């Protein structure tokens, strides 16, 4: 395996909160700073002697052209704090965040239909999985917009989805145990995910013929030796790492009084 490209903080640029990251010889630590709202909403009790650990979790990776996207969440030992979407426009040499983090949410699966149209599934995970949504792009991932599945709050996790064209797609929702009616719901869209209609419900899981997140070219791998998530591309008969992101982020500590 060839030497692993690593990342470190370079400079701030572009969108608010967007940080450019570049190869510097060790796994990147994504920038994170706890706020008072973070501490209150998550119920964390941190002290100077015992700060609360914070972690990055990457769950999905996909590419379109030379642009690569890695998605997941930032969490503590007990709470999901924010979603996170990382993007590289130069085949993994530098990275940034193209979409604002969503409090209490996580991102799961990525699909690009072509060089313009793509989707990322997610849901709010804190305190319980609810309000599922899609991030949608029509310009190859340069910009994204959040589109909730429902107008009102509803429990559920998007377990599968797939778009066969820029307008037509299917989606499976798991409403979890303990609710009324069937646990699983099958939805379809005819406008690219802007709105969805339920087609069928069942007590047993549905299985789509194809699902987002089953890329044969990319994978996310947790590496115990470096305590990092590796973004790897399949290259012939082997996997090559293009980037590494540190699992451990800056811990939460009590804020200093103003």
Secondary structure per residue as TSV (DSSP state, phi and psi in degrees):
chain	resnum	aa	ss	phi	psi
A	1	X	-	360.0	130.9
A	2	X	-	-72.0	166.8
A	3	X	-	-56.7	140.4
A	4	X	-	-85.6	123.2
A	5	X	-	-67.2	132.7
A	6	X	-	-118.8	173.6
A	7	X	-	-135.0	151.9
A	8	X	E	-152.3	166.2
A	9	X	E	-62.3	132.0
A	10	X	E	-113.1	-61.0
A	11	X	E	-167.0	165.6
A	12	X	E	-99.1	139.7
A	13	X	-	-163.7	165.0
A	14	X	S	73.9	-132.6
A	15	X	S	-65.1	158.7
A	16	X	T	-58.5	129.0
A	17	X	T	80.2	3.0
A	18	X	-	-88.0	125.8
A	19	X	E	-118.1	132.0
A	20	X	E	-87.3	135.2
A	21	X	E	-122.9	139.7
A	22	X	E	-141.0	156.8
A	23	X	-	-52.0	125.6
A	24	X	-	-148.4	11.6
A	25	X	S	102.4	0.3
A	26	X	S	-152.7	161.5
A	27	X	-	-58.4	138.2
A	28	X	B	-66.8	139.5
A	29	X	-	-106.5	108.4
A	30	X	-	-57.4	135.3
A	31	X	-	-65.6	131.3
A	32	X	-	-152.4	133.8
A	33	X	-	-134.7	117.5
A	34	X	-	-62.5	143.5
A	35	X	-	-113.8	171.0
A	36	X	H	-60.9	-39.4
A	37	X	H	-61.8	-38.4
A	38	X	H	-61.4	-46.0
A	39	X	H	-64.4	-42.6
A	40	X	H	-70.8	-43.8
A	41	X	H	-70.5	-30.4
A	42	X	H	-90.4	-13.2
A	43	X	T	72.1	19.7
A	44	X	-	-75.8	141.2
A	45	X	-	-117.8	102.3
A	46	X	-	-116.4	148.9
A	47	X	-	-129.1	166.1
A	48	X	S	-63.7	-34.7
A	49	X	S	-79.4	-29.2
A	50	X	S	-130.8	77.8
A	51	X	-	-66.6	157.2
A	52	X	E	-87.6	120.7
A	53	X	E	-63.2	145.9
A	54	X	E	-130.0	140.0
A	55	X	E	-130.6	151.6
A	56	X	E	-98.1	137.4
A	57	X	E	-128.5	119.2
A	58	X	E	-101.8	131.6
A	59	X	E	-121.0	-14.6
A	60	X	E	-150.5	148.1
A	61	X	E	-146.7	142.2
A	62	X	E	-157.8	162.2
A	63	X	E	-132.6	157.9
A	64	X	E	-142.8	113.7
A	65	X	T	62.0	-132.5
A	66	X	T	-87.2	-1.3
A	67	X	E	-89.3	131.3
A	68	X	E	-119.7	141.0
A	69	X	E	-125.7	133.5
A	70	X	E	-126.1	133.0
A	71	X	E	-130.3	155.0
A	72	X	E	175.5	-135.2
A	73	X	E	-154.0	165.4
A	74	X	E	-113.1	130.3
A	75	X	E	-146.3	160.9
A	76	X	-	-99.3	-168.6
A	77	X	S	-65.6	-25.6
A	78	X	S	-123.8	-13.3
A	79	X	-	-140.1	144.7
A	80	X	E	-83.2	125.6
A	81	X	E	-96.3	-48.5
A	82	X	E	-153.5	154.5
A	83	X	E	-78.0	161.1
A	84	X	E	-146.7	135.7
A	85	X	E	-127.4	121.3
A	86	X	E	-110.3	141.4
A	87	X	E	-137.9	143.3
A	88	X	E	-123.7	130.4
A	89	X	S	-98.3	0.8
A	90	X	S	-135.1	44.3
A	91	X	T	61.4	31.8
A	92	X	T	98.3	2.8
A	93	X	S	-74.7	-41.6
A	94	X	E	-133.3	157.7
A	95	X	E	-137.1	156.1
A	96	X	B	-154.0	174.9
A	97	X	-	-107.4	110.0
A	98	X	-	-84.7	-5.1
A	99	X	S	-143.0	140.6
A	100	X	-	-60.5	143.9
A	101	X	-	-66.5	144.9
A	102	X	-	-108.2	124.1
A	103	X	B	-61.7	132.1
A	104	X	T	72.6	9.1
A	105	X	E	-113.1	163.3
A	106	X	E	-135.7	152.5
A	107	X	E	-109.7	144.3
A	108	X	E	-119.4	-59.3
A	109	X	E	-130.0	150.0
A	110	X	E	-127.4	135.8
A	111	X	E	-136.5	132.5
A	112	X	E	-115.0	125.2
A	113	X	S	-80.1	-36.8
A	114	X	S	-154.4	-159.7
A	115	X	S	-79.3	-1.8
A	116	X	S	-121.3	-44.8
A	117	X	-	-98.9	125.9
A	118	X	E	-149.1	162.1
A	119	X	E	-142.9	146.9
A	120	X	E	-132.5	129.2
A	121	X	E	-90.6	152.2
A	122	X	E	-165.2	173.2
A	123	X	E	-161.1	158.1
A	124	X	E	-73.9	131.2
A	125	X	-	-111.1	-6.2
A	126	X	S	-121.7	120.7
A	127	X	S	-85.2	-24.0
A	128	X	S	-133.8	157.4
A	129	X	S	-62.4	120.8
A	130	X	E	-159.4	174.5
A	131	X	E	50.4	56.3
A	132	X	E	-61.5	150.8
A	133	X	E	-152.5	168.2
A	134	X	E	-122.1	141.8
A	135	X	E	-92.7	130.3
A	136	X	E	-123.0	136.3
A	137	X	E	-128.4	145.6
A	138	X	S	-126.1	13.3
A	139	X	S	-131.1	34.3
A	140	X	T	73.5	19.9
A	141	X	T	93.2	5.6
A	142	X	S	-66.4	-40.9
A	143	X	S	-132.7	152.6
A	144	X	-	-133.3	152.5
A	145	X	E	-131.9	145.0
A	146	X	E	-91.1	128.8
A	147	X	E	-127.4	104.0
A	148	X	E	-64.7	149.6
A	149	X	S	-72.6	-32.0
A	150	X	-	-129.8	150.1
A	151	X	S	-72.9	-34.9
A	152	X	S	-106.2	161.2
A	153	X	-	-61.9	132.0
A	154	X	-	-148.1	135.6
A	155	X	B	-71.0	146.2
A	156	X	-	153.0	157.6
A	157	X	E	-127.6	134.1
A	158	X	E	-76.7	111.0
A	159	X	E	-96.1	-24.9
A	160	X	E	-151.8	148.6
A	161	X	E	-158.5	160.4
A	162	X	E	-161.2	134.1
A	163	X	E	-106.9	128.5
A	164	X	S	-93.8	-15.0
A	165	X	S	-151.6	179.4
A	166	X	S	-70.0	-11.8
A	167	X	S	-114.0	-33.8
A	168	X	-	-99.0	130.1
A	169	X	E	-156.5	161.9
A	170	X	E	-126.2	156.2
A	171	X	E	-151.2	140.1
A	172	X	E	-113.2	127.4
A	173	X	E	-111.9	131.9
A	174	X	E	-102.7	113.3
A	175	X	-	-83.6	-5.3
A	176	X	-	83.4	171.7
A	177	X	T	-84.1	153.5
A	178	X	T	95.7	-10.3
A	179	X	S	-85.7	170.7
A	180	X	S	-83.2	145.5
A	181	X	S	79.8	-169.4
A	182	X	-	-67.5	147.3
A	183	X	S	-76.0	-35.7
A	184	X	E	-108.5	141.2
A	185	X	E	-132.6	135.2
A	186	X	E	-105.4	124.8
A	187	X	E	-118.1	156.6
A	188	X	E	-135.1	150.3
A	189	X	E	-128.7	148.4
A	190	X	S	-120.9	7.8
A	191	X	S	-134.0	36.0
A	192	X	T	75.4	17.3
A	193	X	T	97.2	5.3
A	194	X	S	-68.8	-33.5
A	195	X	S	-148.6	156.8
A	196	X	-	-134.1	148.6
A	197	X	E	-125.3	132.5
A	198	X	E	-73.2	133.8
A	199	X	E	-110.0	-27.4
A	200	X	E	-163.6	149.2
A	201	X	E	-127.3	157.3
A	202	X	E	-160.2	152.0
A	203	X	S	-78.3	-15.8
A	204	X	S	-110.1	152.1
A	205	X	-	-62.9	143.0
A	206	X	-	-85.5	157.7
A	207	X	-	-135.4	114.6
A	208	X	-	-75.8	153.0
A	209	X	S	-63.8	-39.3
A	210	X	S	-130.5	148.7
A	211	X	-	-136.6	149.6
A	212	X	T	-66.5	147.5
A	213	X	T	95.1	6.3
A	214	X	-	-107.8	42.3
A	215	X	-	-67.1	134.7
A	216	X	S	-88.6	-9.0
A	217	X	S	-97.6	-21.6
A	218	X	E	-132.7	155.1
A	219	X	E	-156.7	156.9
A	220	X	E	-105.6	129.3
A	221	X	E	-130.3	130.2
A	222	X	E	-79.7	125.8
A	223	X	E	-111.1	111.9
A	224	X	T	-65.6	-34.9
A	225	X	T	-63.2	-41.2
A	226	X	T	-99.6	-4.7
A	227	X	T	52.7	51.5
A	228	X	E	-144.1	158.3
A	229	X	E	-92.2	127.0
A	230	X	E	-99.3	132.0
A	231	X	E	-93.4	113.2
A	232	X	E	-121.1	143.7
A	233	X	E	-115.6	137.7
A	234	X	E	-77.3	121.8
A	235	X	E	-125.1	90.9
A	236	X	T	71.5	-112.0
A	237	X	T	-103.7	8.7
A	238	X	E	-139.3	168.9
A	239	X	E	-104.9	133.1
A	240	X	E	-115.6	130.5
A	241	X	E	-84.0	128.2
A	242	X	E	-100.8	-22.5
A	243	X	E	-159.8	157.5
A	244	X	E	-136.2	136.8
A	245	X	E	-125.0	125.6
A	246	X	E	-61.5	134.8
A	247	X	S	-67.6	-44.2
A	248	X	E	-81.1	128.1
A	249	X	E	-108.2	179.9
A	250	X	E	-61.6	126.5
A	251	X	E	-70.4	161.3
A	252	X	E	-86.4	133.6
A	253	X	-	-132.6	159.8
A	254	X	-	-58.1	139.4
A	255	X	-	-74.7	142.0
A	256	X	-	-71.2	140.0
A	257	X	-	-65.1	143.5
A	258	X	-	-76.1	360.0
